[in-house]
Amino acid sequence: MIEVKNLTKKFGKQVVFKDVNFKIENGEFVSLVGRNGAGKTTLVKILMGLEKKTSGDVIIDHKQKIGYVPQFRNIDLDYPLNIEQFIRLNLKWTMSPKQRAEDTRVVNKILKETNLIDLKDRALGLASGGEKQKAYLAQALVNMPGVLILDESTASLDVDVKIQLMDLVQELNEKSKLTVIFITHDSELTKRYTKRALLFENKTVRPMSVDEISEDMFE
Ligand SMILES: Nc1ncnc2c1ncn2[C@@H]1O[C@H](COP(=O)(O)OP(=O)(O)OP(=O)(O)O)[C@@H](O)[C@H]1O
């Protein structure tokens, strides 16, 4: 479980959010919604320990790792790694043959789960947008996270590719009880895949049912 208590974040004099309280249960699929600059990325950076909080508490089971899938960015055609090598970047290098065999087992399992097994030798730079984004997802999963953060990971992908990626995440959420936090500006995907939303508004965060979501909350 992730519990946020009276969390406040300021950058200098700018208050991003103040006295925020919410819980995310293990295995939930929740969206973070709100206008540009409302503080969604800042909050997940605090959850990941990449940004300092100003005050308040963030309680996360310390054994639970967090995987992060960024927004799609194109990768140069001459990027030097293939899909499997790119996924392995998230593993710690080890000399232990036992650990290396275990890593290979995990990489193959994730390649299968993300439907990348037949593409594992393809140069990442030559992969399609959807394949690249699946490679980012697989790279985050190879570290066996308990929580997966999708930071606008479907933005700038074609609609059918968005659906494919989200179907895959939904399957992982249901099968492996992976907690998923989906930052998005897409109300349709929010309603289709997530059960609950945390709305960033007026420097605070309001938990709500996805039925209450309306377009104006994203603009
Ligand atoms: N390192 C920083 N230093 C100063 N201000 C920052 C920093 N990072 C973010 N901010 C500011 O904090 C506010 C919240 O930004 P944040 O990126 O968290 O919003 P967001 O909800 O993720 O926005 P978007 O939907 O556009 O991605 C913005 O006003 C932003 O300019």
The ligand as a Tripos MOL2 file, in Angstrom:
@<TRIPOS>MOLECULE
LIG
   31    33     1     0     0
SMALL
NO_CHARGES

@<TRIPOS>ATOM
      1 N1         12.3560   21.2400  -10.5890 N.pl3     1 LIG1
      2 C1         11.4270   22.1810  -10.6000 C.ar      1 LIG1
      3 N2         11.7200   23.4330  -10.2030 N.ar      1 LIG1
      4 C2         10.7660   24.3980  -10.1750 C.ar      1 LIG1
      5 N3          9.4750   24.2030  -10.5370 N.ar      1 LIG1
      6 C3          9.1290   22.9700  -10.9330 C.ar      1 LIG1
      7 C4         10.0800   21.8970  -10.9980 C.ar      1 LIG1
      8 N4          9.4330   20.7830  -11.4260 N.ar      1 LIG1
      9 C5          8.1450   21.1410  -11.6350 C.ar      1 LIG1
     10 N5          7.9640   22.4430  -11.3320 N.ar      1 LIG1
     11 C6          6.6850   23.1680  -11.3990 C.3       1 LIG1
     12 O1          5.7670   22.4850  -10.5630 O.3       1 LIG1
     13 C7          4.4610   22.5010  -11.1460 C.3       1 LIG1
     14 C8          3.9590   21.0710  -11.2880 C.3       1 LIG1
     15 O2          4.6580   20.4350  -12.3540 O.3       1 LIG1
     16 P1          4.3960   18.9240  -12.7690 P.3       1 LIG1
     17 O3          5.3630   18.6010  -13.8650 O.co2     1 LIG1
     18 O4          4.4190   18.0830  -11.5560 O.co2     1 LIG1
     19 O5          2.9150   18.9970  -13.3350 O.3       1 LIG1
     20 P2          2.0700   17.9020  -14.1250 P.3       1 LIG1
     21 O6          0.7330   17.8370  -13.4780 O.co2     1 LIG1
     22 O7          2.8560   16.6400  -14.1920 O.co2     1 LIG1
     23 O8          1.9490   18.5880  -15.5530 O.3       1 LIG1
     24 P3          1.7770   17.9640  -17.0230 P.3       1 LIG1
     25 O9          0.3950   17.3780  -17.0860 O.co2     1 LIG1
     26 O10         1.9160   19.1650  -17.9050 O.co2     1 LIG1
     27 O11         2.8850   16.9700  -17.2280 O.co2     1 LIG1
     28 C9          4.6020   23.2650  -12.4630 C.3       1 LIG1
     29 O12         4.2360   24.6160  -12.2280 O.3       1 LIG1
     30 C10         6.0680   23.1520  -12.7870 C.3       1 LIG1
     31 O13         6.5170   24.2450  -13.5530 O.3       1 LIG1
@<TRIPOS>BOND
     1     1     2 1
     2     2     3 ar
     3     2     7 ar
     4     3     4 ar
     5     4     5 ar
     6     5     6 ar
     7     6     7 ar
     8     6    10 ar
     9     7     8 ar
    10     8     9 ar
    11     9    10 ar
    12    10    11 1
    13    11    12 1
    14    11    30 1
    15    12    13 1
    16    13    14 1
    17    13    28 1
    18    14    15 1
    19    15    16 1
    20    16    17 2
    21    16    18 1
    22    16    19 1
    23    19    20 1
    24    20    21 2
    25    20    22 1
    26    20    23 1
    27    23    24 1
    28    24    25 2
    29    24    26 1
    30    24    27 1
    31    28    29 1
    32    28    30 1
    33    30    31 1
@<TRIPOS>SUBSTRUCTURE
     1 LIG1         1 GROUP 0 **** ****
